[in-house]
Amino acid sequence: MSPTVRIIRFARTDIADVHPSGGEIIARVYLNETAAPVGLVLHAAGFWAYRLVDGPSPVLDGRLTRQDLERQITLFHLGEVPCAPAANYTLEQPEFVAAI
């Protein structure tokens, strides 16, 4: 029996849209084969955030790069990052706060 495949997809938005919290929606996050997004990647004044679609409060907030936020989102949903770290990835702990 083969192991279960889990998919996380970051889909960039084509049209600029603003979240009620004031951040610009940069991408929508989809899990597995769902048609509806489970979360949103937001950017506002150098600040990156991830919010679940069904809740107004932030799940992850931080001031590092979008790549670091995407790694944290993957860890949040899948519990692991399924690929090797990028060559420029540092061992420092990302400055993200889980707000759940």
N, C-alpha and C positions, 0 to 999 in steps of 0.2 A: 504494500500500500504506500502511495506517495504522500509526502507531508503536505499539509494544507498550505496553499499559497496565499499570502496576504499582500495587498496592494495599497500603496498610498500614492496619490497623484496630486501634484500642485499645478493647477490650471490658471495661467495668467488671465486677467480680465482684459477684454478688448476695449471696453468703454470705461472711462474714469468714473468711479462711483465713490461716494462718501458714506462712511458708516455713521450711524447716529452719535457715536462717541467722538466724532470729529476726524478720525483717521481715514486716509484714502485706502480703499480696498485694492490691494495689489494682486492677490490670488485667492482662489477658492480651493479648499482641500477636500478631496474625495477619498473615501475608503472602499476598498474592494471594488465591486461593480455597481455601487449605488449611483442612482441618477441625481440625487440631491447632495449638495455639499454638506459636510459636517462642520466645517469651520472656515474662517477667513483670516488671511494674512493682511495686516494693516500697517501703514507707514504714515507717520506724522512728525515733522520737525526732527528728523534723525532718530526717532523712536520706533522700534518694531514691536508689534504685538500680534498675538494669536487669540482669536475669540471663537467660541463655539457658536454655530448659527442659532441654536435655541436658547442662548443666554447672553445677557448684556455685559456680564462681568468678564474681565480678562482671564484667560487660562495661563498664558505665558506673556510676560513683558520683558523687554530688554533693550539695551543700547548697542549691542554688537551688530554683526552683519546679518543679512537675510539668510545666508547659508547656515549660520549658527542657529538661527531661529528654526529653520527647516529641520535641522538635526534634532532639536529639542521637540518639535512637533512629532517627528517620527518616533522618538523615544516615548513620548506621551501616549501615542496611540498603539504602537506595536511593541513597546517594551525593549526594543533593541534597534540598532542601526544595521540593516542587513548587508552593508558593503563596507569595505575598508575605508578608513579616514583618508581624506585628500592629502596630498603631499605637503600642503601648507597648513594643515590643521595642527594647532598647538595642543599641548596637554593641559593647558590652563582650564579651569572650570568656567563654562560660559556664565555670563552675568545675567541669567534669566531667573525670574521668580515665579514659581508655580503658585497661582492664586486660587487654588481649589481647596 
